[in-house]
Amino acid sequence: MKKDEVFKEKIKKQFEFDESVASVFDDMLSRSVPFYEEMLHLTTTFGLKYLEQNDRVYDLGCSTASTLIHLAKHTNLKLDLVGIDSSSAMLQRASNKAKAFGIEITFLEDDFFDVELQKSKLIIANYTLQFIRPLKREQLIKKIYESLEDGGVFIFSEKVITEDKVLNKYFIDEYYNFKKKQGYSEFEIAQKREALENVLIPYSYDENKQMILDAGFKQFDCIFKWINFATFIAIKKQ
């Protein structure tokens, strides 16, 4: 696994999922997302509770396909796995990883809004929605809801903010301490924060919940949270 050193040099552009990021993305996730492995485990564990033989599963913003591969490795069910991402660099690595593990996954290089989602039982979007503009984000959640089968599940992870400005600062400080322990320098942390400015737009817990309920979901809950990182589950019921 190539080490993430993307932000060791002074940034020249906003953050994007290009070749430089894709080449170190697995390391970036493991060192930048607190309890990443636990989140992956919970996504798989809860997702599988609702899946049956031949069910379709979408991963929106699948990046290098770690989630779909993890899901496939932990079940004997035959599933129709589909990963969607707009980054060709990410999908090239995803395809190579899937082949290495002998796992069949269909990859689509496209914009979520241009893909006609077929009926599915599980849709995953881990740390994806936060990169979509708020107005379009709500449109995507509605599209997800409408494409899910009755009893289908949407699992997603996001960075979250709190309305309390002081507490929010404490959240950020604690997260920075986490990143320092992972070997990132003060300079790298500051560079990445600048690159993500106006690119990553997090919601609060309540904003995420309201967006989900407004789309038509009846059940919404948080299955994991660490400071300002959370994993949510939404269930489509009649």
C-alpha positions as CSV (number, residue, x, y, z in Angstrom):
1,M,0.0,0.0,0.0
2,K,1.5,3.3,-1.1
3,K,1.8,5.9,1.7
4,D,-0.2,9.1,1.5
5,E,2.1,12.0,1.1
6,V,-0.2,14.1,-1.2
7,F,-0.1,17.1,1.1
8,K,3.6,17.2,1.9
9,E,4.0,19.9,-0.7
10,K,2.2,23.2,-1.0
11,I,-1.2,22.6,-2.7
12,K,-1.9,24.1,-6.1
13,K,-5.6,23.3,-6.4
14,Q,-8.7,22.2,-4.5
15,F,-9.1,18.5,-3.5
16,E,-10.1,16.1,-6.2
17,F,-10.1,12.4,-6.7
18,D,-7.4,12.4,-9.3
19,E,-4.5,10.0,-9.9
20,S,-2.4,11.4,-7.1
21,V,-5.1,10.7,-4.6
22,A,-6.3,7.4,-6.0
23,S,-2.7,6.0,-5.9
24,V,-2.6,6.5,-2.0
25,F,-6.3,6.4,-1.3
26,D,-6.4,3.2,0.8
27,D,-3.7,4.5,3.0
28,M,-5.4,7.9,3.2
29,L,-8.6,6.3,4.4
30,S,-7.0,4.1,7.0
31,R,-5.0,7.1,8.5
32,S,-7.6,9.8,8.0
33,V,-10.9,8.2,9.0
34,P,-11.1,7.2,12.7
35,F,-12.1,3.6,13.2
36,Y,-12.3,3.0,9.4
37,E,-12.1,-0.8,9.8
38,E,-15.0,-0.8,12.3
39,M,-17.1,1.4,10.0
40,L,-16.4,-1.1,7.2
41,H,-17.3,-4.0,9.5
42,L,-20.6,-2.4,10.6
43,T,-21.6,-1.5,7.0
44,T,-21.1,-5.1,6.1
45,T,-22.7,-6.6,9.2
46,F,-25.9,-4.4,9.0
47,G,-26.1,-4.6,5.2
48,L,-26.1,-8.4,5.2
49,K,-28.9,-8.6,7.7
50,Y,-31.2,-7.3,4.9
51,L,-29.8,-9.1,1.9
52,E,-30.9,-12.3,0.3
53,Q,-29.7,-14.4,-2.6
54,N,-29.2,-12.4,-5.9
55,D,-30.0,-9.1,-4.4
56,R,-28.5,-6.0,-6.0
57,V,-26.1,-3.8,-4.0
58,Y,-24.9,-0.3,-5.1
59,D,-21.9,1.5,-3.7
60,L,-22.0,5.2,-4.7
61,G,-18.6,6.7,-4.7
62,C,-17.1,3.2,-4.5
63,S,-13.5,4.5,-4.9
64,T,-11.2,1.5,-4.8
65,A,-14.1,-0.9,-4.0
66,S,-12.9,-1.8,-0.4
67,T,-16.5,-1.8,0.9
68,L,-18.0,-4.1,-1.8
69,I,-15.0,-6.4,-1.6
70,H,-15.3,-6.6,2.2
71,L,-19.1,-7.3,1.8
72,A,-18.5,-10.1,-0.7
73,K,-15.8,-11.7,1.4
74,H,-18.1,-12.0,4.4
75,T,-21.1,-13.8,2.8
76,N,-21.9,-16.9,0.9
77,L,-24.8,-15.1,-0.9
78,K,-24.5,-14.5,-4.6
79,L,-25.0,-10.7,-4.9
80,D,-25.2,-8.4,-7.9
81,L,-22.5,-5.9,-6.8
82,V,-22.3,-2.5,-8.6
83,G,-19.8,0.2,-7.9
84,I,-20.2,3.7,-9.3
85,D,-17.6,6.4,-9.3
86,S,-16.7,9.4,-11.5
87,S,-13.0,8.9,-11.1
88,S,-11.3,6.6,-13.7
89,A,-8.2,6.5,-11.6
90,M,-10.2,5.1,-8.6
91,L,-12.1,2.6,-10.8
92,Q,-8.9,1.2,-12.4
93,R,-7.6,0.3,-8.9
94,A,-11.0,-1.0,-7.9
95,S,-11.1,-3.3,-10.9
96,N,-7.6,-4.6,-10.2
97,K,-8.5,-5.2,-6.5
98,A,-11.7,-7.1,-7.4
99,K,-9.9,-9.3,-9.9
100,A,-7.1,-10.0,-7.3
101,F,-9.8,-11.2,-4.8
102,G,-11.7,-13.1,-7.5
103,I,-14.8,-11.0,-6.8
104,E,-17.3,-10.1,-9.6
105,I,-18.2,-6.4,-9.4
106,T,-19.7,-4.2,-12.2
107,F,-18.1,-0.8,-12.2
108,L,-19.7,2.3,-13.8
109,E,-17.7,5.4,-14.4
110,D,-20.4,8.0,-14.3
111,D,-22.1,10.8,-12.4
112,F,-24.7,9.4,-9.9
113,F,-27.4,11.7,-11.4
114,D,-26.8,10.3,-14.9
115,V,-27.1,6.6,-13.9
116,E,-30.5,5.0,-13.9
117,L,-30.4,3.0,-10.6
118,Q,-32.1,-0.4,-10.9
119,K,-34.2,-1.8,-8.1
120,S,-31.8,-2.8,-5.3
121,K,-31.9,-4.0,-1.7
122,L,-28.9,-2.1,-0.4
123,I,-27.3,1.2,-1.3
124,I,-24.0,2.3,0.3
125,A,-22.5,5.8,0.2
126,N,-19.6,6.0,2.7
127,Y,-18.1,9.5,2.9
128,T,-19.6,10.4,-0.5
129,L,-22.6,12.7,0.1
130,Q,-20.4,15.3,1.8
131,F,-18.8,16.0,-1.5
132,I,-22.1,16.7,-3.2
133,R,-23.6,20.2,-3.2
134,P,-26.5,20.5,-0.7
135,L,-29.3,21.1,-3.2
136,K,-28.2,18.2,-5.4
137,R,-27.6,16.0,-2.3
138,E,-31.2,16.1,-1.4
139,Q,-32.1,15.1,-5.0
140,L,-29.8,12.2,-4.8
141,I,-31.3,10.9,-1.5
142,K,-34.7,11.0,-3.1
143,K,-33.4,9.1,-6.1
144,I,-31.9,6.5,-3.7
145,Y,-35.2,6.1,-1.9
146,E,-37.2,5.6,-5.0
147,S,-34.8,3.0,-6.4
148,L,-34.7,0.9,-3.3
149,E,-37.1,-2.1,-3.0
150,D,-39.6,-2.1,-0.1
151,G,-37.6,-3.1,3.0
152,G,-34.4,-1.9,1.3
153,V,-31.6,-0.2,3.2
154,F,-29.4,2.8,2.7
155,I,-26.2,2.9,4.8
156,F,-24.0,6.0,4.6
157,S,-21.1,7.5,6.5
158,E,-20.3,11.2,6.8
159,K,-18.3,13.8,8.7
160,V,-20.8,15.7,10.8
161,I,-20.8,19.1,12.5
162,T,-22.5,20.3,15.7
163,E,-24.4,23.5,16.0
164,D,-22.4,24.4,19.1
165,K,-19.4,26.4,17.8
166,V,-17.2,25.7,20.8
167,L,-18.0,22.0,20.9
168,N,-17.4,21.9,17.1
169,K,-13.9,23.4,17.6
170,Y,-13.2,20.7,20.2
171,F,-14.3,18.0,17.7
172,I,-11.9,19.4,15.1
173,D,-9.1,19.6,17.6
174,E,-9.6,16.0,18.7
175,Y,-9.7,14.9,15.0
176,Y,-6.4,16.8,14.3
177,N,-4.8,15.0,17.3
178,F,-5.9,11.7,15.8
179,K,-4.3,12.6,12.5
180,K,-1.1,13.6,14.1
181,K,-0.9,10.2,15.8
182,Q,-1.3,8.6,12.4
183,G,1.9,10.4,11.3
184,Y,0.6,13.4,9.5
185,S,2.4,16.7,10.1
186,E,0.9,20.0,11.0
187,F,1.7,21.2,7.5
188,E,0.0,18.3,5.8
189,I,-3.1,18.6,8.0
190,A,-3.4,22.4,7.2
191,Q,-2.8,21.8,3.5
192,K,-5.6,19.2,3.3
193,R,-8.0,21.3,5.2
194,E,-7.4,24.2,2.8
195,A,-7.7,21.9,-0.2
196,L,-11.1,20.6,1.1
197,E,-12.5,24.1,1.8
198,N,-15.8,24.5,0.0
199,V,-15.4,21.0,-1.5
200,L,-16.4,18.9,1.5
201,I,-19.6,20.3,3.1
202,P,-20.7,18.4,6.2
203,Y,-24.2,18.4,7.7
204,S,-25.1,18.1,11.3
205,Y,-26.8,15.0,12.6
206,D,-30.2,16.7,12.5
207,E,-29.7,17.9,9.0
208,N,-28.8,14.4,7.8
209,K,-31.8,13.0,9.6
210,Q,-34.2,15.6,8.1
211,M,-32.9,15.0,4.6
212,I,-33.5,11.3,5.0
213,L,-37.0,11.7,6.4
214,D,-37.9,14.3,3.7
215,A,-37.0,11.7,1.0
216,G,-39.6,9.3,2.4
217,F,-37.6,7.0,4.7
218,K,-39.5,6.0,7.8
219,Q,-36.6,4.7,9.9
220,F,-33.3,6.5,10.5
221,D,-30.6,5.8,13.1
222,C,-27.0,6.1,13.8
223,I,-25.1,2.8,14.1
224,F,-21.6,4.3,14.8
225,K,-20.2,7.7,15.9
226,W,-16.8,8.9,16.9
227,I,-16.6,12.7,17.5
228,N,-17.4,14.1,14.1
229,F,-17.6,10.9,12.1
230,A,-20.8,8.9,11.9
231,T,-22.4,6.0,10.1
232,F,-26.2,6.0,9.5
233,I,-28.8,3.5,8.4
234,A,-32.1,4.4,6.7
235,I,-34.8,1.8,6.0
236,K,-37.5,2.0,3.3
237,K,-40.8,0.8,4.7
238,Q,-44.4,1.2,3.4
